[in-house]
């Protein structure tokens, strides 16, 4: 595999699991940090075999990245036009923030969601067949309108930042009010094909931590293979709204057991630190790189540099 020099920081947290008298803990070791050259404003990450796939919130590309963390290929997921310094201008970007992978009979598919934080520019879905690279684009304007109505979110509070697909269900992670939104994937697909009206989600409010009185917001999510556990990232940014950038105050990694998913849940989490001090980077997504022994997982986390090259963190997670 890969050899890395271990950074000198370890984080421990208590899992807030209802009904447990002996609460388990988990630890996070950050093993390496490096620049993902030419990947701007990374916002989503998936690992398939030994290949990484990444998206950026202002990029028209799906990046295919090798195990040396170099871009191997890139595929256009929206028309490549009107770029400024290699990125889509903020006023018109689709703001692709969430990526999930579905196992279909025909093969694997990526579902890549715009954040919905600005309509209609960010009400987009790109659906990509991994085997042949076929891309289909859809408007989610009606879908997000129904979502806002069902959750009573105003336009400033809708900001989809994470997505996972499990057991024929789609889970979207909304940053503005820290909601997990559960849909039947088939109902979404029928809506996209014009067979049904937009579905309504089952909604779970999740309680996340604060830094300096500012609430953390979901920024990414993934599944632990073979486990009934969701991993998520959340970050804290000192900004007046979810569109404007602000000072980054820190990021968290957390776990949610599927069996414990409920409205009002306060999950277990850890704040990323370096040498005992907060690591003030905006982590935007994560993926399981490969499993290890003794309840260890090797994770990859990507950061959004708000315009510059993104950073990739390699992390070991251990729980007991």
Residue frames relative to the residue before (quaternion, step in Angstrom):
aa qw qx qy qz dx dy dz
X 1.0000 0.0000 0.0000 0.0000 0.00 0.00 0.00
X 0.6797 -0.4704 0.3673 0.4264 3.55 -1.04 -0.80
X 0.2540 -0.7526 0.5889 0.1493 3.57 -1.08 0.73
X 0.0069 -0.8064 0.5896 -0.0444 3.53 -0.83 1.00
X 0.4586 -0.6367 0.5407 0.3032 3.53 -1.19 0.58
X 0.3786 -0.7647 0.4820 0.1990 3.54 -0.66 1.11
X 0.3678 -0.7169 0.5502 0.2192 3.56 -0.80 0.99
X 0.4965 -0.6990 0.4463 0.2563 3.53 -1.14 0.68
X 0.6058 0.5327 -0.4387 0.3959 3.53 0.46 1.13
X 0.0652 -0.7695 0.6346 -0.0319 3.49 -1.03 1.03
X 0.1258 -0.7924 0.5954 0.0414 3.54 -0.96 0.88
X 0.1027 -0.7919 0.6005 0.0416 3.57 -0.97 0.84
X 0.0001 -0.8048 0.5931 -0.0239 3.56 -1.02 0.77
X 0.4203 -0.6724 0.5493 0.2636 3.50 -1.31 0.40
X 0.3676 -0.7126 0.5554 0.2205 3.55 -0.92 0.94
X 0.2918 -0.7591 0.5588 0.1622 3.56 -0.78 1.03
X 0.1672 0.8058 -0.5414 0.1723 3.56 0.40 1.24
X 0.4409 -0.7250 0.4638 0.2550 3.53 -0.60 1.17
X 0.8211 0.2812 -0.2047 0.4526 3.53 -1.08 0.82
X 0.5807 0.5757 -0.3909 0.4226 3.62 1.21 -0.06
X 0.2829 -0.7577 0.5626 0.1714 3.57 -0.79 0.99
X 0.7373 0.2527 -0.1663 0.6041 3.54 1.14 -0.68
X 0.2148 -0.8383 0.4893 0.1083 3.53 -0.06 1.30
X 0.3889 -0.7200 0.5190 0.2470 3.59 -0.83 0.93
X 0.2515 -0.7446 0.5941 0.1714 3.56 -1.25 0.34
X 0.1170 -0.7657 0.6189 0.1305 3.52 -1.28 0.24
X 0.2498 -0.7689 0.5796 0.1018 3.52 -1.22 0.63
X 0.1599 -0.7671 0.6149 0.0887 3.54 -1.19 0.62
X 0.0717 -0.7666 0.6376 0.0266 3.56 -0.85 1.03
X 0.2380 -0.7433 0.6055 0.1556 3.60 -0.77 0.97
X 0.2443 -0.8297 0.4946 0.0853 3.55 -0.53 1.24
X 0.8043 -0.0785 0.0707 0.5847 3.57 1.03 -0.71
X 0.1401 -0.7470 0.6425 0.0978 3.51 -1.33 0.44
X 0.1360 0.7930 -0.5852 0.1014 3.56 -0.92 0.89
X 0.5399 -0.6188 0.4707 0.3226 3.52 -1.25 0.50
X 0.2753 -0.7033 0.6304 0.1791 3.56 -1.13 0.80
X 0.2374 -0.8273 0.4911 0.1341 3.54 0.15 1.28
X 0.8545 0.1301 -0.1573 0.4777 3.54 -1.04 1.01
X 0.5675 0.4947 -0.4254 0.5023 3.59 1.21 0.43
X 0.1636 -0.8316 0.5285 0.0498 3.55 -0.25 1.31
X 0.8762 -0.0064 0.0148 0.4816 3.55 -1.11 0.81
X 0.0067 -0.8395 0.5424 -0.0301 3.58 0.80 1.05
X 0.0579 -0.8331 0.5495 -0.0257 3.55 -0.90 0.96
X 0.7972 0.1279 -0.0712 0.5857 3.61 1.20 -0.34
X 0.0508 -0.8064 0.5886 -0.0275 3.55 -1.08 0.77
X 0.0428 0.7569 -0.6517 0.0236 3.56 -1.09 0.82
X 0.2078 -0.7479 0.6158 0.1350 3.56 -1.23 0.59
X 0.0148 -0.7735 0.6330 -0.0278 3.57 -0.84 1.05
X 0.8022 -0.0450 -0.0224 0.5949 3.54 -0.34 1.24
X 0.7440 -0.3252 0.2680 0.5185 3.55 -0.65 -1.13
X 0.5873 0.5715 -0.3634 0.4432 3.57 1.24 0.37
X 0.2764 -0.7368 0.5979 0.1523 3.53 -1.08 0.85
X 0.1015 -0.7547 0.6441 0.0724 3.54 -1.14 0.71
X 0.0114 -0.8146 0.5782 -0.0437 3.56 -0.81 1.02
X 0.1560 -0.7441 0.6396 0.1133 3.52 -1.31 0.51
X 0.2270 -0.7454 0.6050 0.1639 3.54 -1.33 0.32
X 0.5610 -0.6559 0.3838 0.3282 3.56 -0.98 0.77
X 0.7608 0.2809 -0.1921 0.5527 3.60 1.22 -0.32
X 0.5569 0.6131 -0.3689 0.4218 3.55 1.26 0.49
X 0.3861 -0.7157 0.5262 0.2485 3.61 -1.08 0.65
X 0.6508 0.5759 -0.2815 0.4070 3.57 1.30 -0.11
X 0.2469 -0.6353 0.6947 0.2298 3.45 -1.48 0.35
X 0.2277 -0.8023 0.5427 0.0993 3.56 -0.59 1.19
X 0.1791 -0.7367 0.6435 0.1055 3.55 -1.03 0.90
X 0.0746 -0.8337 0.5447 -0.0522 3.55 -0.52 1.28
X 0.3644 -0.7555 0.5047 0.2044 3.58 -0.85 0.96
X 0.7100 -0.4868 0.3116 0.4023 3.56 -1.32 0.10
X 0.5985 0.4934 -0.3743 0.5083 3.58 1.30 0.06
X 0.4514 -0.7259 0.4040 0.3256 3.54 1.41 0.21
X 0.4785 0.6084 -0.4645 0.4303 3.52 1.04 0.95
X 0.5376 -0.6160 0.4603 0.3458 3.57 -1.10 0.68
X 0.2175 -0.7828 0.5754 0.0943 3.54 -0.79 1.11
X 0.7693 -0.0807 0.0787 0.6289 3.56 1.04 -0.87
X 0.0850 -0.7540 0.6392 0.1253 3.52 -1.36 0.12
X 0.1774 -0.7872 0.5885 0.0510 3.52 -1.02 0.94
X 0.4357 -0.6936 0.5080 0.2665 3.57 -0.89 0.92
X 0.1431 -0.7938 0.5871 0.0690 3.57 -0.88 0.96
X 0.7298 0.1263 -0.1520 0.6545 3.56 1.36 -0.08
X 0.6756 -0.4882 0.3297 0.4434 3.63 -1.13 0.34
X 0.3210 -0.7433 0.5606 0.1735 3.54 -0.93 0.96
X 0.4049 0.6806 -0.5136 0.3302 3.57 -0.03 1.29
X 0.8092 0.2837 -0.2118 0.4689 3.53 -1.20 0.55
X 0.3302 0.7599 -0.5039 0.2439 3.59 1.16 0.47
X 0.1404 -0.7526 0.6369 0.0907 3.53 -1.20 0.66
X 0.8205 -0.0665 -0.0242 0.5673 3.58 -0.53 1.23
X 0.7307 -0.4717 0.2232 0.4401 3.54 1.03 0.89
X 0.7232 0.3683 -0.2459 0.5300 3.61 1.24 0.05
X 0.5569 -0.5855 0.4702 0.3549 3.53 -1.33 0.34
X 0.5130 -0.6530 0.4453 0.3350 3.64 -0.78 0.91
X 0.6258 -0.6029 0.3557 0.3440 3.55 -1.04 0.87
X 0.6407 0.5648 -0.3332 0.3994 3.59 0.97 -0.79
X 0.8057 0.2631 -0.1227 0.5163 3.59 1.08 -0.64
X 0.4232 0.7275 -0.4686 0.2683 3.62 1.20 0.01
X 0.4903 -0.6657 0.4738 0.3033 3.62 -1.09 0.67
X 0.2918 -0.8063 0.4758 0.1958 3.58 1.31 -0.20
X 0.0871 0.8040 -0.5762 0.1181 3.55 0.73 1.09
X 0.0131 -0.8481 0.5251 -0.0696 3.57 -0.39 1.28
X 0.7940 0.2531 -0.1079 0.5421 3.61 1.13 -0.45
X 0.0176 -0.7965 0.6037 -0.0301 3.55 -0.94 0.94
X 0.0113 -0.7823 0.6223 -0.0238 3.57 -0.92 0.98
X 0.2855 -0.7513 0.5709 0.1678 3.55 -1.19 0.57
X 0.1598 -0.7837 0.5975 0.0568 3.55 -0.97 0.96
X 0.3179 -0.7196 0.5877 0.1891 3.54 -1.07 0.83
X 0.0105 -0.8111 0.5829 -0.0468 3.58 -0.41 1.25
X 0.6610 -0.4906 0.3754 0.4260 3.57 -1.27 0.29
X 0.6939 0.4752 -0.2654 0.4715 3.55 1.08 -0.78
X 0.7006 -0.3934 0.2756 0.5277 3.58 1.26 -0.22
X 0.6955 -0.4632 0.3476 0.4253 3.55 -1.32 -0.12
X 0.0771 -0.7780 0.6223 0.0388 3.56 -1.17 0.72
X 0.2973 -0.7081 0.6092 0.1981 3.52 -1.19 0.68
X 0.1381 -0.7229 0.6699 0.0983 3.53 -1.17 0.77
X 0.0463 -0.8158 0.5754 -0.0352 3.59 -0.48 1.22
X 0.1638 -0.8382 0.5197 0.0235 3.56 -0.49 1.28
X 0.3912 -0.6411 0.6076 0.2583 3.51 -1.18 0.74
X 0.6142 -0.6177 0.3570 0.3374 3.57 -1.11 0.65
X 0.3664 -0.7364 0.4916 0.2860 3.61 1.13 -0.59
X 0.4845 0.7094 -0.4109 0.3054 3.59 1.27 0.00
X 0.7667 0.1395 -0.1150 0.6160 3.59 1.29 -0.12
X 0.1533 -0.8230 0.5448 0.0496 3.55 -0.52 1.20
X 0.6224 -0.2088 -0.7529 -0.0464 1.57 -1.97 1.60
X 0.4041 0.7656 -0.4509 0.2174 3.61 1.28 -0.18
X 0.7920 0.3216 -0.1471 0.4977 3.59 0.95 -0.87
X 0.5066 0.6109 -0.4288 0.4316 3.56 1.29 0.35
X 0.3835 0.7411 -0.4475 0.3215 3.56 0.64 1.14
X 0.0691 -0.7469 0.6577 0.0695 3.52 -1.33 0.49
X 0.1058 -0.7505 0.6492 0.0638 3.54 -0.98 0.92
X 0.1176 -0.7876 0.6045 0.0203 3.55 -0.82 1.08
X 0.0466 -0.8409 0.5364 -0.0547 3.57 -0.54 1.19
X 0.2910 -0.7183 0.6059 0.1798 3.55 -0.91 0.95
X 0.4264 -0.7539 0.4430 0.2314 3.52 -0.57 1.19
X 0.6596 0.5546 -0.3211 0.3928 3.59 0.95 -0.87
X 0.8261 0.1838 -0.0895 0.5251 3.61 0.92 -0.82
X 0.5014 -0.6934 0.4046 0.3227 3.59 1.26 0.03
X 0.3621 0.7430 -0.4932 0.2712 3.60 1.25 0.19
X 0.1404 -0.8019 0.5797 0.0340 3.56 -0.87 1.04
X 0.0470 -0.7547 0.6538 0.0281 3.53 -1.06 0.88
X 0.1711 -0.7873 0.5868 0.0809 3.55 -0.94 0.94
X 0.0788 -0.7987 0.5965 0.0025 3.55 -1.01 0.87
X 0.4126 -0.6400 0.5783 0.2927 3.52 -1.31 0.42
X 0.1815 -0.7708 0.6025 0.0995 3.57 -1.01 0.88
X 0.2632 0.8045 -0.5054 0.1677 3.58 1.21 0.34
X 0.7014 0.4504 -0.2689 0.4826 3.60 0.88 -0.93
X 0.6202 0.5549 -0.3249 0.4493 3.57 1.08 -0.79
X 0.7068 0.4406 -0.2645 0.4861 3.57 0.88 -0.94
X 0.5855 0.5553 -0.3757 0.4558 3.59 1.10 -0.58
X 0.6630 0.4899 -0.2955 0.4828 3.58 0.95 -0.89
X 0.6218 0.5429 -0.3376 0.4524 3.58 1.02 -0.77
X 0.6625 0.5003 -0.3100 0.4634 3.59 0.89 -0.92
X 0.6562 0.5108 -0.3150 0.4574 3.57 0.96 -0.83
X 0.6874 0.5025 -0.2866 0.4392 3.58 0.90 -0.95
X 0.7666 0.3511 -0.1776 0.5075 3.58 1.08 -0.74
X 0.3602 -0.7479 0.4693 0.3011 3.56 1.34 -0.19
X 0.3228 0.7257 -0.5276 0.3013 3.56 1.03 0.85
X 0.3430 -0.6976 0.5754 0.2542 3.56 -1.04 0.71
X 0.7256 -0.4652 0.2823 0.4213 3.56 -1.28 0.28
X 0.6708 0.5035 -0.3044 0.4514 3.61 1.11 -0.61
X 0.6991 0.4843 -0.2676 0.4530 3.60 1.21 -0.39
X 0.5809 0.5426 -0.3908 0.4642 3.60 1.26 -0.06
X 0.2642 0.7411 -0.5780 0.2165 3.56 -0.66 1.12
X 0.1370 -0.8189 0.5561 0.0382 3.57 0.07 1.32
X 0.0545 -0.8427 0.5345 -0.0344 3.57 -0.60 1.20
X 0.8011 0.1494 -0.0845 0.5734 3.60 1.18 -0.35
X 0.0164 -0.7896 0.6134 -0.0004 3.56 -1.20 0.52
X 0.0323 0.7571 -0.6524 -0.0054 3.54 -1.18 0.70
X 0.2025 -0.7427 0.6238 0.1353 3.56 -1.26 0.49
X 0.1308 0.7845 -0.5884 0.1456 3.56 -0.74 1.14
X 0.8610 0.0042 -0.0223 0.5081 3.55 -1.00 0.94
X 0.6952 -0.5086 0.2510 0.4415 3.56 0.93 1.01
X 0.6135 0.4962 -0.3692 0.4910 3.56 1.23 0.47
X 0.2777 -0.7194 0.6146 0.1663 3.53 -1.23 0.66
X 0.0976 -0.7697 0.6295 0.0422 3.55 -0.99 0.94
X 0.1132 -0.7772 0.6174 0.0453 3.57 -0.78 1.07
X 0.2372 -0.7708 0.5816 0.1066 3.56 -1.04 0.88
X 0.1579 -0.8161 0.5545 0.0395 3.54 -0.46 1.27
X 0.4028 -0.7551 0.4773 0.1996 3.54 -0.77 1.11
X 0.6319 0.6098 -0.3484 0.3278 3.57 0.84 -0.95
X 0.8095 0.0942 -0.0342 0.5786 3.58 0.91 -0.91
X 0.4440 -0.7220 0.4292 0.3121 3.59 1.28 0.37
X 0.2852 0.7403 -0.5358 0.2889 3.50 0.61 1.29
X 0.1903 -0.6937 0.6716 0.1775 3.53 -1.29 0.53
X 0.1436 -0.8078 0.5716 0.0128 3.56 -0.69 1.18
X 0.1509 -0.8247 0.5444 0.0273 3.56 -0.54 1.22
X 0.0111 -0.7906 0.6103 -0.0475 3.55 -0.86 1.09
X 0.4396 -0.5858 0.5829 0.3519 3.53 -1.31 0.26
X 0.4693 -0.7014 0.4555 0.2835 3.58 -0.67 1.08
X 0.6171 0.5607 -0.3449 0.4311 3.58 1.01 -0.77
X 0.6476 0.5174 -0.3245 0.4557 3.59 1.00 -0.76
X 0.6271 0.5085 -0.3380 0.4837 3.59 1.05 -0.69
X 0.6677 0.5020 -0.3097 0.4541 3.58 0.88 -0.91
X 0.6387 0.5109 -0.3293 0.4718 3.59 1.01 -0.73
X 0.6231 0.5243 -0.3358 0.4734 3.58 1.06 -0.70
X 0.6602 0.5170 -0.3112 0.4472 3.59 0.90 -0.89
X 0.7131 0.4311 -0.2412 0.4974 3.56 1.13 -0.70
X 0.5351 -0.6648 0.3844 0.3519 3.58 1.28 0.13
X 0.4825 0.6901 -0.4195 0.3390 3.60 1.23 0.32
X 0.7950 0.1431 -0.0585 0.5866 3.59 1.16 -0.56
X 0.5570 -0.5456 0.4882 0.3921 3.53 -1.34 0.21
X 0.6640 -0.5018 0.3610 0.4207 3.54 -1.24 0.33
X 0.4193 -0.7267 0.4827 0.2511 3.62 -0.84 0.92
X 0.3981 -0.6738 0.5630 0.2655 3.54 -1.33 0.34
X 0.4019 -0.7377 0.4862 0.2407 3.60 -0.97 0.77
X 0.3892 -0.5848 0.6318 0.3275 3.46 -1.43 0.20
X 0.1994 -0.8437 0.4972 0.0358 3.56 -0.67 1.13
X 0.0569 -0.7788 0.6246 0.0110 3.55 -1.03 0.90
X 0.2541 -0.7362 0.6084 0.1525 3.59 -0.79 1.04
X 0.1282 -0.7972 0.5888 0.0375 3.58 -0.84 1.02
X 0.3148 -0.7604 0.5450 0.1604 3.57 -0.93 0.98
X 0.0649 -0.8108 0.5815 -0.0182 3.55 -0.54 1.23
X 0.6200 -0.5937 0.3712 0.3540 3.59 -1.20 0.49
X 0.3620 -0.7045 0.5672 0.2255 3.53 -1.39 0.09
X 0.1337 -0.7196 0.6689 0.1297 3.51 -1.39 0.35
X 0.8369 -0.0355 -0.0292 0.5454 3.57 -0.73 1.10
X 0.7046 -0.4843 0.2550 0.4516 3.54 1.04 0.82
X 0.6097 0.5222 -0.3524 0.4810 3.59 1.29 0.13
X 0.4205 -0.7428 0.4730 0.2186 3.54 -0.69 1.14
X 0.4517 -0.6512 0.5390 0.2851 3.55 -1.09 0.78
X 0.1775 -0.7804 0.5919 0.0956 3.54 -1.17 0.61
X 0.6053 -0.5615 0.4172 0.3799 3.57 -1.08 0.74
X 0.0499 -0.8052 0.5900 0.0322 3.57 -1.06 0.77
X 0.8078 -0.0659 0.0353 0.5848 3.61 1.20 -0.25
X 0.0734 -0.7938 0.6029 0.0315 3.58 -1.27 0.34
X 0.0360 0.7749 -0.6307 0.0225 3.53 -1.24 0.55
X 0.4562 -0.6656 0.5203 0.2795 3.57 -1.34 0.19
X 0.3665 -0.6500 0.6030 0.2821 3.53 -1.26 0.49
X 0.4381 -0.7206 0.4589 0.2799 3.63 -0.50 1.11
X 0.8417 0.1823 -0.1518 0.4851 3.53 -0.92 0.97
X 0.6880 0.4192 -0.2733 0.5255 3.58 1.29 0.05
X 0.4276 -0.6755 0.5349 0.2733 3.55 -1.22 0.49
X 0.4859 0.6547 -0.4115 0.4074 3.54 0.89 1.02
X 0.2338 -0.7333 0.6257 0.1270 3.54 -1.10 0.86
X 0.1850 -0.7258 0.6489 0.1341 3.54 -1.08 0.79
X 0.0181 -0.8055 0.5921 0.0128 3.57 -1.00 0.74
X 0.2539 -0.7058 0.6279 0.2077 3.51 -1.36 0.28
X 0.0380 -0.7686 0.6384 0.0164 3.53 -1.23 0.60
X 0.1106 -0.8060 0.5803 0.0359 3.56 -1.02 0.77
X 0.2943 -0.7341 0.5893 0.1650 3.52 -1.31 0.44
X 0.0100 0.7926 -0.6056 0.0708 3.53 -0.72 1.16
X 0.3629 -0.7381 0.5311 0.2037 3.56 -0.83 1.00
X 0.3359 0.7252 -0.5170 0.3066 3.54 0.16 1.36
X 0.5312 -0.6578 0.4386 0.3046 3.56 -1.12 0.61
X 0.7945 0.0615 -0.0379 0.6029 3.59 1.21 -0.38
X 0.6318 -0.5756 0.3811 0.3526 3.57 -1.32 0.15
X 0.6153 0.5321 -0.3628 0.4545 3.61 1.23 0.08
X 0.7029 0.4398 -0.2604 0.4948 3.59 0.94 -0.90
X 0.4216 -0.6833 0.5338 0.2654 3.59 -1.08 0.75
X 0.0358 -0.7969 0.6028 0.0165 3.55 -1.22 0.49
X 0.7223 -0.4052 0.3160 0.4629 3.56 -1.32 -0.08
X 0.3388 -0.7368 0.5528 0.1915 3.57 -0.89 1.00
X 0.1973 -0.8186 0.5352 0.0679 3.57 -0.71 1.13
X 0.7649 -0.3180 0.1915 0.5265 3.60 1.19 -0.23
X 0.2466 -0.7564 0.5907 0.1347 3.53 -1.38 0.20
X 0.2444 -0.7572 0.5960 0.1082 3.54 -1.32 0.56
X 0.1795 -0.6953 0.6740 0.1730 3.51 -1.43 0.33
X 0.0124 0.8241 -0.5646 0.0434 3.59 -0.90 0.91
X 0.3024 -0.7377 0.5796 0.1686 3.54 -1.36 0.26
X 0.0531 -0.7676 0.6383 0.0227 3.53 -1.13 0.78
X 0.2861 -0.7354 0.5836 0.1919 3.64 -0.62 1.04
X 0.5278 -0.6454 0.4397 0.3339 3.60 -0.87 0.90
X 0.6595 0.5138 -0.3199 0.4459 3.58 0.95 -0.80
X 0.7086 0.4412 -0.2654 0.4825 3.59 1.16 -0.43
X 0.4368 0.7100 -0.4619 0.3030 3.58 1.27 0.00
X 0.2260 0.7555 -0.5805 0.2029 3.55 -0.68 1.13
X 0.6224 -0.5247 0.4205 0.4005 3.55 -1.26 0.34
X 0.8094 0.2513 -0.2061 0.4892 3.57 -0.91 0.95
X 0.3672 0.7568 -0.4735 0.2613 3.59 1.27 0.15
X 0.1535 -0.7341 0.6528 0.1067 3.55 -1.14 0.77
X 0.1888 -0.8401 0.4984 0.1011 3.62 -0.07 1.24
X 0.5824 -0.5352 0.4642 0.3984 3.52 -1.36 0.09
X 0.0491 0.8022 -0.5909 0.0701 3.57 -1.04 0.73
X 0.1552 -0.7451 0.6354 0.1305 3.54 -1.36 0.29
X 0.3617 -0.7017 0.5671 0.2349 3.54 -1.15 0.62
X 0.4465 -0.6861 0.5029 0.2774 3.56 -0.91 0.87
X 0.0169 -0.7956 0.6040 -0.0445 3.52 -0.93 1.04
X 0.1724 -0.7505 0.6267 0.1195 3.53 -1.32 0.40
X 0.8346 -0.0753 -0.0069 0.5456 3.55 -0.65 1.19
X 0.7307 -0.4526 0.2273 0.4577 3.54 0.98 0.93
X 0.6737 0.4369 -0.2960 0.5173 3.58 1.28 0.10
X 0.6139 -0.5696 0.3850 0.3880 3.61 -1.06 0.65
X 0.3021 -0.7234 0.5977 0.1680 3.53 -1.06 0.88
X 0.1504 -0.8493 0.5039 0.0472 3.56 -0.08 1.30
X 0.3182 0.6914 -0.5710 0.3077 3.50 0.33 1.38
X 0.4128 -0.6980 0.5295 0.2490 3.57 -1.19 0.60
X 0.1560 -0.7947 0.5840 0.0555 3.55 -0.12 1.33
X 0.2005 -0.8338 0.5118 0.0514 3.55 -0.72 1.14
X 0.8073 -0.0482 0.0459 0.5863 3.60 1.11 -0.43
X 0.1158 -0.7795 0.6105 0.0791 3.53 -1.33 0.21
X 0.0519 -0.7725 0.6320 0.0341 3.54 -1.31 0.39
X 0.4790 -0.6330 0.5176 0.3192 3.56 -1.21 0.53
X 0.3239 -0.7598 0.5385 0.1668 3.56 -0.65 1.17
X 0.7198 -0.3079 0.1916 0.5919 3.56 0.89 -0.96
X 0.5070 -0.6419 0.4718 0.3291 3.59 -1.16 0.53
X 0.1773 -0.7457 0.6283 0.1330 3.52 -1.29 0.41
X 0.6771 -0.4900 0.3541 0.4197 3.58 -1.27 -0.13
X 0.8413 0.2690 -0.1491 0.4445 3.53 -1.38 0.21
X 0.6793 -0.5146 0.2916 0.4344 3.57 0.80 1.06
X 0.4542 0.6412 -0.4828 0.3866 3.58 1.01 0.82
X 0.0733 -0.7619 0.6420 0.0455 3.53 -1.21 0.67
X 0.2768 -0.7097 0.6175 0.1961 3.54 -1.11 0.72
X 0.1003 -0.8137 0.5726 -0.0004 3.56 -0.63 1.19
X 0.2096 -0.7128 0.6459 0.1758 3.49 -1.37 0.39
X 0.1013 -0.7714 0.6274 0.0322 3.55 -0.98 0.93
X 0.1509 -0.7767 0.6021 0.1074 3.58 -1.04 0.72
X 0.2667 -0.7600 0.5754 0.1423 3.52 -1.16 0.67
X 0.3530 -0.6870 0.5954 0.2214 3.52 -1.33 0.48
X 0.2123 -0.8060 0.5452 0.0900 3.53 -0.62 1.16
X 0.4226 -0.7254 0.4439 0.3133 3.59 1.33 0.18
X 0.8487 -0.0906 -0.0225 0.5205 3.53 0.73 1.14
X 0.7270 0.4021 -0.2476 0.4985 3.60 1.00 -0.73
X 0.7246 -0.3689 0.3134 0.4905 3.55 -1.30 -0.24
X 0.4539 -0.6945 0.4949 0.2582 3.54 -1.03 0.81
X 0.3498 -0.7101 0.5687 0.2234 3.53 -1.32 0.28
X 0.2105 -0.7593 0.6047 0.1159 3.54 -1.16 0.73
X 0.1396 -0.7770 0.6112 0.0564 3.56 -0.88 1.01
X 0.1984 -0.7434 0.6240 0.1362 3.56 -0.95 0.86
X 0.0644 -0.8307 0.5483 -0.0718 3.53 -0.66 1.21
X 0.2107 -0.7300 0.6294 0.1632 3.55 -1.15 0.67
X 0.1161 -0.7778 0.6159 0.0471 3.56 -0.89 1.00
X 0.0148 -0.7839 0.6203 -0.0230 3.55 -0.91 1.00
X 0.0156 -0.7911 0.6112 0.0193 3.56 -0.95 0.86
X 0.0448 -0.7941 0.6061 -0.0069 3.54 -1.22 0.59
